Amino acid sequence: MAKEELFKKVFEANSKKIFHLCYGYTGDDDAANDLMQETFMKVWQNLDKFRNQAMISTWIYRIAVNTCLTYLRSEKRQAKDEITPLLAETKQEEFSEKNEQVALLYKCISKLEESERIIITMVLDELPYPEIADISGISEGNLRVKIHRIKQKLTELYNHYERL
């Protein structure tokens, strides 16, 4: 199969999930769309290097999570937030309590290990456990234990940040 054909299939199969993932990290349609495009640019650039050691969707999730985390940590974004504190303050007031909780949840997710971030993101995307197990390369029983531990860790992180 030609690279273009493969890429098209991969994009069609994964773009909605990746957009959802990016939106979860940013809470912004435009930023999520930019990050999804950046993710798929990296997929295109590295498609020849993909070795089928994991499912391609797992590989793409890893790229997307790392792209989102880089975006969130970027100095440019922080500098922009420092330059416009008034705008940020106004935006903060517009957020509902639910949006703040979701933003806090994703902040907590960003503190997890890479494999944990990928698994919990797939859980939030409501992928069936057998599919998550296939993607992450572990048994379904082990996956359930991992998800339970990830949820415990997230609860601790969430409670920690909520107290601050």
Summary of the structure (lengths in Angstrom):
residues: 164
radius of gyration: 17.0
end to end distance: 52.8
largest distance: 53.3
contacts: 442
relative contact order: 0.10
helix: 85%
strand: 0%
